[in-house]
Amino acid sequence: MKVYVHEKGIIISGKCWGVLRKLQEYNKQYATVTDWIQDVAKK
């Protein structure tokens, strides 16, 4: 499972169940993918 976060987007690679689980995990922290990208861009 790999997660690449860029200023323009996010790439998640891995098995289907792993990707879904990771998205559910990040959904607890961020309401949208845009929020996730903006938070990473600030750092």
A tleap script that builds the chain and sets N, CA, C and O, in Angstrom:
source leaprc.protein.ff14SB
mol = sequence {
  NMET LYS VAL TYR VAL HIE GLU LYS GLY ILE
  ILE ILE SER GLY LYS CYS TRP GLY VAL LEU
  ARG LYS LEU GLN GLU TYR ASN LYS GLN TYR
  ALA THR VAL THR ASP TRP ILE GLN ASP VAL
  ALA LYS CLYS
}
set mol.1.N position { 0.847 -1.167 0.000 }
set mol.1.CA position { 0.000 0.000 0.000 }
set mol.1.C position { 0.893 1.231 0.000 }
set mol.1.O position { 1.770 1.380 0.852 }
set mol.2.N position { 0.662 2.096 -0.952 }
set mol.2.CA position { 1.444 3.326 -1.034 }
set mol.2.C position { 0.504 4.503 -1.225 }
set mol.2.O position { -0.475 4.421 -1.968 }
set mol.3.N position { 0.815 5.603 -0.540 }
set mol.3.CA position { 0.034 6.831 -0.669 }
set mol.3.C position { 0.997 7.941 -1.051 }
set mol.3.O position { 1.933 8.247 -0.311 }
set mol.4.N position { 0.762 8.541 -2.210 }
set mol.4.CA position { 1.564 9.664 -2.677 }
set mol.4.C position { 0.676 10.903 -2.649 }
set mol.4.O position { -0.369 10.936 -3.299 }
set mol.5.N position { 1.088 11.913 -1.904 }
set mol.5.CA position { 0.308 13.149 -1.815 }
set mol.5.C position { 1.111 14.262 -2.463 }
set mol.5.O position { 2.234 14.552 -2.049 }
set mol.6.N position { 0.534 14.882 -3.479 }
set mol.6.CA position { 1.150 15.984 -4.197 }
set mol.6.C position { 0.297 17.227 -4.017 }
set mol.6.O position { -0.816 17.153 -3.497 }
set mol.7.N position { 0.810 18.351 -4.440 }
set mol.7.CA position { 0.046 19.591 -4.341 }
set mol.7.C position { -1.188 19.566 -5.234 }
set mol.7.O position { -2.175 20.244 -4.947 }
set mol.8.N position { -1.140 18.792 -6.309 }
set mol.8.CA position { -2.254 18.761 -7.259 }
set mol.8.C position { -3.201 17.588 -7.048 }
set mol.8.O position { -4.277 17.556 -7.646 }
set mol.9.N position { -2.828 16.629 -6.216 }
set mol.9.CA position { -3.711 15.488 -6.022 }
set mol.9.C position { -3.090 14.398 -5.178 }
set mol.9.O position { -2.030 14.574 -4.578 }
set mol.10.N position { -3.773 13.268 -5.146 }
set mol.10.CA position { -3.364 12.144 -4.321 }
set mol.10.C position { -3.398 10.881 -5.175 }
set mol.10.O position { -4.317 10.682 -5.970 }
set mol.11.N position { -2.390 10.034 -5.004 }
set mol.11.CA position { -2.354 8.740 -5.676 }
set mol.11.C position { -2.264 7.679 -4.588 }
set mol.11.O position { -1.348 7.692 -3.766 }
set mol.12.N position { -3.222 6.764 -4.593 }
set mol.12.CA position { -3.222 5.653 -3.645 }
set mol.12.C position { -3.141 4.375 -4.463 }
set mol.12.O position { -3.995 4.118 -5.312 }
set mol.13.N position { -2.112 3.574 -4.206 }
set mol.13.CA position { -1.961 2.322 -4.943 }
set mol.13.C position { -1.917 1.162 -3.959 }
set mol.13.O position { -1.370 1.270 -2.861 }
set mol.14.N position { -2.495 0.077 -4.375 }
set mol.14.CA position { -2.528 -1.109 -3.534 }
set mol.14.C position { -3.724 -1.961 -3.898 }
set mol.14.O position { -4.371 -1.741 -4.922 }
set mol.15.N position { -4.009 -2.924 -3.060 }
set mol.15.CA position { -5.168 -3.777 -3.304 }
set mol.15.C position { -6.439 -3.004 -2.995 }
set mol.15.O position { -6.435 -2.066 -2.198 }
set mol.16.N position { -7.513 -3.408 -3.631 }
set mol.16.CA position { -8.782 -2.687 -3.530 }
set mol.16.C position { -9.213 -2.507 -2.079 }
set mol.16.O position { -9.590 -1.403 -1.685 }
set mol.17.N position { -9.166 -3.571 -1.278 }
set mol.17.CA position { -9.613 -3.469 0.104 }
set mol.17.C position { -8.702 -2.547 0.903 }
set mol.17.O position { -9.166 -1.865 1.817 }
set mol.18.N position { -7.420 -2.514 0.575 }
set mol.18.CA position { -6.479 -1.642 1.274 }
set mol.18.C position { -6.715 -0.178 0.954 }
set mol.18.O position { -6.628 0.683 1.830 }
set mol.19.N position { -7.017 0.100 -0.317 }
set mol.19.CA position { -7.301 1.474 -0.734 }
set mol.19.C position { -8.573 1.969 -0.055 }
set mol.19.O position { -8.608 3.089 0.454 }
set mol.20.N position { -9.614 1.143 -0.043 }
set mol.20.CA position { -10.867 1.533 0.611 }
set mol.20.C position { -10.667 1.778 2.104 }
set mol.20.O position { -11.210 2.733 2.659 }
set mol.21.N position { -9.894 0.921 2.747 }
set mol.21.CA position { -9.645 1.079 4.178 }
set mol.21.C position { -8.882 2.375 4.454 }
set mol.21.O position { -9.176 3.071 5.426 }
set mol.22.N position { -7.905 2.702 3.607 }
set mol.22.CA position { -7.119 3.925 3.775 }
set mol.22.C position { -7.989 5.156 3.559 }
set mol.22.O position { -7.855 6.144 4.281 }
set mol.23.N position { -8.885 5.105 2.564 }
set mol.23.CA position { -9.799 6.223 2.333 }
set mol.23.C position { -10.738 6.419 3.519 }
set mol.23.O position { -11.033 7.554 3.894 }
set mol.24.N position { -11.205 5.333 4.108 }
set mol.24.CA position { -12.061 5.440 5.292 }
set mol.24.C position { -11.291 6.042 6.462 }
set mol.24.O position { -11.844 6.823 7.235 }
set mol.25.N position { -10.032 5.684 6.591 }
set mol.25.CA position { -9.187 6.216 7.662 }
set mol.25.C position { -9.000 7.729 7.511 }
set mol.25.O position { -9.124 8.473 8.484 }
set mol.26.N position { -8.702 8.177 6.292 }
set mol.26.CA position { -8.504 9.605 6.060 }
set mol.26.C position { -9.812 10.374 6.079 }
set mol.26.O position { -9.810 11.584 6.305 }
set mol.27.N position { -10.933 9.696 5.845 }
set mol.27.CA position { -12.238 10.347 5.895 }
set mol.27.C position { -12.563 10.820 7.308 }
set mol.27.O position { -13.352 11.750 7.478 }
set mol.28.N position { -11.974 10.202 8.314 }
set mol.28.CA position { -12.182 10.628 9.703 }
set mol.28.C position { -11.492 11.960 9.977 }
set mol.28.O position { -11.943 12.722 10.832 }
set mol.29.N position { -10.403 12.251 9.264 }
set mol.29.CA position { -9.641 13.481 9.470 }
set mol.29.C position { -10.082 14.601 8.542 }
set mol.29.O position { -10.107 15.764 8.943 }
set mol.30.N position { -10.428 14.263 7.311 }
set mol.30.CA position { -10.744 15.269 6.293 }
set mol.30.C position { -12.105 14.962 5.676 }
set mol.30.O position { -12.411 13.813 5.356 }
set mol.31.N position { -12.916 16.004 5.515 }
set mol.31.CA position { -14.249 15.825 4.934 }
set mol.31.C position { -14.168 15.562 3.431 }
set mol.31.O position { -14.947 14.775 2.894 }
set mol.32.N position { -13.220 16.224 2.750 }
set mol.32.CA position { -13.071 16.047 1.307 }
set mol.32.C position { -11.601 15.864 0.955 }
set mol.32.O position { -10.713 16.142 1.761 }
set mol.33.N position { -11.366 15.398 -0.249 }
set mol.33.CA position { -9.995 15.245 -0.737 }
set mol.33.C position { -9.340 16.616 -0.878 }
set mol.33.O position { -8.138 16.756 -0.655 }
set mol.34.N position { -10.118 17.614 -1.242 }
set mol.34.CA position { -9.592 18.977 -1.373 }
set mol.34.C position { -9.033 19.468 -0.042 }
set mol.34.O position { -7.974 20.096 -0.015 }
set mol.35.N position { -9.727 19.191 1.063 }
set mol.35.CA position { -9.226 19.567 2.389 }
set mol.35.C position { -7.900 18.872 2.681 }
set mol.35.O position { -6.985 19.477 3.240 }
set mol.36.N position { -7.803 17.615 2.304 }
set mol.36.CA position { -6.593 16.829 2.517 }
set mol.36.C position { -5.429 17.435 1.743 }
set mol.36.O position { -4.336 17.584 2.290 }
set mol.37.N position { -5.646 17.784 0.487 }
set mol.37.CA position { -4.595 18.368 -0.351 }
set mol.37.C position { -4.168 19.729 0.188 }
set mol.37.O position { -2.975 20.027 0.229 }
set mol.38.N position { -5.120 20.554 0.600 }
set mol.38.CA position { -4.797 21.881 1.130 }
set mol.38.C position { -3.995 21.774 2.418 }
set mol.38.O position { -3.086 22.571 2.645 }
set mol.39.N position { -4.317 20.802 3.262 }
set mol.39.CA position { -3.579 20.617 4.510 }
set mol.39.C position { -2.138 20.201 4.229 }
set mol.39.O position { -1.220 20.667 4.903 }
set mol.40.N position { -1.934 19.343 3.259 }
set mol.40.CA position { -0.586 18.897 2.907 }
set mol.40.C position { 0.201 20.038 2.275 }
set mol.40.O position { 1.400 20.171 2.516 }
set mol.41.N position { -0.459 20.856 1.472 }
set mol.41.CA position { 0.213 21.979 0.813 }
set mol.41.C position { 0.704 23.007 1.830 }
set mol.41.O position { 1.703 23.682 1.583 }
set mol.42.N position { 0.024 23.137 2.966 }
set mol.42.CA position { 0.428 24.085 4.012 }
set mol.42.C position { 1.720 23.648 4.686 }
set mol.42.O position { 2.500 24.487 5.137 }
set mol.43.N position { 1.953 22.340 4.758 }
set mol.43.CA position { 3.119 21.809 5.472 }
set mol.43.C position { 4.361 21.912 4.686 }
set mol.43.O position { 5.424 21.507 5.155 }
savepdb mol mol.pdb
quit
